Amino acid sequence: MTSGDAVSAATETSTAVVAAAETSTAVVAAAIAKNLTVATAESLTAGMVAATLANTPGASGMLQGGVVAYQNSVKAGVLGVPEGLLADVGSVDGAVAEAMADGARRACGARIGVSTTGVAGPDPHDGKAVGTVFVGIAADAGTQAFEFSFTGDRQSIREQACEAALVRLLAALEGDGYRS
């Protein structure tokens, strides 16, 4: 990595962190305004989405809790992701993201669940390229997964995934629909 690459990666990282904090503020306000509760299920972000929400003043009025499900055994055992699905498609898949988000809703007693699963690198995983990320949203109306392809180093990809999850969560809360 050249010093230019390091500066570029640091800029991407700081931009994603600032954006996530701003989006988190909007998420907390929207959830509280609509009296909705939120739960997280995180794989590649390993609690970053829940921590970003919890760092926002007022989060205790909407954040129920979260599950860090880094291993498939936790995805299946705690969140209820079907073991057959994990065996068939691996952990990095839209259907897995949907099941994780729905499992977070059930496990934490929340109205909306948000999940992240993907490949932060440095190597591909389950046949998926580094930077492949799925965000799942589960609400009363159903579930939906969103696919992203991010670039950068491991930390940058994780931070971009966190921001993407918060953006999708905000869209669901604002009534733009989780299917937009």
Helices and strands as residue ranges (DSSP letters): H 3-33, E 38-42, H 48-54, G 59-61, E 63-68, H 72-77, H 83-89, H 94-108, E 112-118, E 132-139, E 142-149, H 154-173
